[in-house]
Amino acid sequence: MKKIFVCLFLLGLALSLNAQKNDDPVIFEINGKKIQKSEFMRDFLKSIGKDPKAAPTACTFEKRQALDEYVQLFVNYHTKLEDAYANGFDTMSSMLNELEGYRKELAAPYLIDSATLDRIMMEAYERNHYALTAAHIYVPLGHVPTPEDTLKAYNKIQEYSRRLEAKEDFFALALEQAVLSAKAQGLEKNDPRAKDDGRLGNFTVFDMVYPFESAAYGLKVGEVSKPIRTNFGYHIIKLLNKVPYFGKSTFQHIWIAENVSDSLSAKRSINEAYSLLQEGNSFETVCRNYSDDKSSSQNGGLLADMAIRQIPPEYMDALSSLSRGGISKPFKTRYGWHIVKLISRDSLASYEEMKPYYRQKMSRDSRSSKPREAFVEQSKVRYNFRDFTTMYENDGKAKKGKKAVQGAPLASLDECLAALNDSVFSKEWRYEEGMVKDMRPLFAVGDKSYTAVDFLKFIEEHQRVESKMMLNNYLEDRYRNFINDKVFEYADRHLESVHPEFKELMDEYRNGLMIFSYNDANVWSKAVRDSVGLAQFYADNVGTHSIDNESDAPYFMGECVDMKVFAIGDSAWLKPDKALKIVEKGSKPGASDGAIVTKLEKSLKVDSVNVHYEANIVEVERQTILGKNQLKKGIYVVPQKHGYKIVRVDNMLNPRPKTLLEARGFYINDYQNYLEKKLCNDLRKKYNVVIHQDVIDEITY
């Protein structure tokens, strides 16, 4: 009973495995390698643009023909690929260099944290719904500030922060700092930069550096930020206004300048203008009669396609409350009194439409580093990153019955610190052999470890001119960079093992480049270079073409005219009848056409003028000199726009096959097709190709 059960179990298992196997049968065998039906169908359906999940439809002659044609293409492709690998096309330097270029482009989306990227772009989109008006107190820092400069600027911005908490005026402090900055730069007192009260105008996302933008969008109107640092220095920001987004705007305006000695006059004028508008007078008429902006008043005060940064803050505030065609109430600025009429303004597009714009903007923005930084942190976890400079021999764990004592670190940066000096800040430091004795790894990622030698060589390669700092601080900063660089590099090298779809994409590109080079070497360029083979192909095939076959017309010369042309640029130099007699007289058997040209030139009335001579055999259908009645032996005068030509028809030639030189392009193309067909047939034999037609016959799609 037990034996029967075991036999039945094994039989069931075999049937199950056979059923699973038949679900994806072998469709081709090439050099002993079996290619499953699923691989073929994936490529075939992709080639015809059909969704592999779509249900099969009725079989037609055209569908069966497309399938059969692709079977041949598929087999030819894979046999060529097999031979290309066998002949080292995968190691060609030109192919590897080109593939590396493609890989950098294809790998980019995999070398960032897409969730971080999406979060940052969505953050930009949400901020983009608003435009801000702000001012700042700005303590600048130079391009490469010294620690002393940085500390001085930090203390100054903290002083302003305390004074603001004590209720001092924001704009007065901004102006005070502007005067100090101007003085430090040696600027004159009347320089505009010495009178800057910190007002920045309007801006929206990506208009400011990322830390400044983030701080500004985190404020409420009227609120003042804590001191922040950007690449330019220290800032304290005050948010003056926040309005719903509008992009480029077109509007009309009336501006009445305010005279300091008579401010009431300007106010009366703007109120009169507003009253006229309320009574139904056109904006254009009122603008022409009242506006002091002479550059636009004759055009109805029209200001077209104004970006948010170009619009004065007070205008933005007025325009944001208007619908199209709406007219604002009079409002005052430092320049006088104004009325605006909104014609149009852009609205914010959808997130999907804005994403390409955000990606492009992020390429030049500091926030672009965040997706990569997040990817590096994830890669540290994925590839078991270990920093031995922070690990210890017994990790501070107590042995049984004993007090815990932390052992020595597993690695140290001490030798690296000792090897550095201040020349690293002027990009002059060099690594020398013997600087490092301790070869223990500093850190490891995956199966790759890095020593102090690797780190110092990294420092040498990446040093730059910068302000001096404490060498231990410099070392810590560069060590972080070194770790992140190597973790990123390791993750990049292992993309194919983590992302099967990326490996598949790279295989497609690699194989495509190999096949291109293989075809070029064995078919395309070979047909051009192989002059002996091409000549033999011509000899074997020139007789296979028929002049009566329309498709063979490119291989034949039609009826031709053998003619000699003597061109004279002006009949005033030599009369046509005299030239004709010279040609007739000189055209005797054995005579030289060169002698005719010499005689003609001697007969010209103008010195230093040449007679142009050509000897041509031209197909009758292609020649444009002679008329139909001149297509026979004889000598003819053919007038031209400038001068005339004496044409001597020596013979009319019957149609004939073109020489190899005359039809070279067509025969090279045919020779390529011949080489392609022969190559594919030879490869099928060489690599023992087996096509399982029964599997192909059952395919539906």
Sequence and secondary structure as in RCSB ss.txt:
>XXXX:A:sequence
MKKIFVCLFLLGLALSLNAQKNDDPVIFEINGKKIQKSEFMRDFLKSIGKDPKAAPTACTFEKRQALDEYVQLFV
NYHTKLEDAYANGFDTMSSMLNELEGYRKELAAPYLIDSATLDRIMMEAYERNHYALTAAHIYVPLGHVPTPEDT
LKAYNKIQEYSRRLEAKEDFFALALEQAVLSAKAQGLEKNDPRAKDDGRLGNFTVFDMVYPFESAAYGLKVGEVS
KPIRTNFGYHIIKLLNKVPYFGKSTFQHIWIAENVSDSLSAKRSINEAYSLLQEGNSFETVCRNYSDDKSSSQNG
GLLADMAIRQIPPEYMDALSSLSRGGISKPFKTRYGWHIVKLISRDSLASYEEMKPYYRQKMSRDSRSSKPREAF
VEQSKVRYNFRDFTTMYENDGKAKKGKKAVQGAPLASLDECLAALNDSVFSKEWRYEEGMVKDMRPLFAVGDKSY
TAVDFLKFIEEHQRVESKMMLNNYLEDRYRNFINDKVFEYADRHLESVHPEFKELMDEYRNGLMIFSYNDANVWS
KAVRDSVGLAQFYADNVGTHSIDNESDAPYFMGECVDMKVFAIGDSAWLKPDKALKIVEKGSKPGASDGAIVTKL
EKSLKVDSVNVHYEANIVEVERQTILGKNQLKKGIYVVPQKHGYKIVRVDNMLNPRPKTLLEARGFYINDYQNYL
EKKLCNDLRKKYNVVIHQDVIDEITY
>XXXX:A:secstr
 HHHHHHHHHHHHHHHHHHHHHHS EEEEETTEEEEHHHHHHHHHHHTT  TTS      HHHHHHHHHHHHHHH
HHHHHHHHHHHTTGGG HHHHHHHHHHHHHHHGGGGS HHHHHHHHHHHHHHHTEEEEEEEEEEE  SS  HHHH
HHHHHHHHHHHHHHHTT  HHHHHHHHHHHHHHHTT  TTSGGGG   EEEEE TTSS HHHHHHHHTS TT B 
  EEETTEEEEEEEEEEEE   SEEEEEEEEE BTTBHHHHHHHHHHHHHHHHTT  HHHHHHHH S HHHHTTT
TEEEEE GGGS HHHHHHHHT  TT B   EEETTEEEEEEEEEE     HHHHHHHHHHHHTTSGGGHHHHHHH
HHHHHHHTT EEGGG BSSTT   TTS      BS  SHHHHHH  GGGGGT     TTS    S SEEETTEEE
 HHHHHHHHHHH        HHHHHHHHHHHHHHHHHHHHHHHTHHHH HHHHHHHHHHHHHHHHHHHHIIIIIH
HHHH HHHHHHHHHHHGGG  TT GGGGGGEE SEEEEEEEEES TTTS HHHHHHHHHHH STT  HHHHHHHH
HHH SSTT   EEEEEEEETTT  SS GGG SSEEEEEE SSSEEEEEEEEEE  EE  TTTTHHHHHHHHHHHH
HHHHHHHHHHHTT EE HHHHHT   
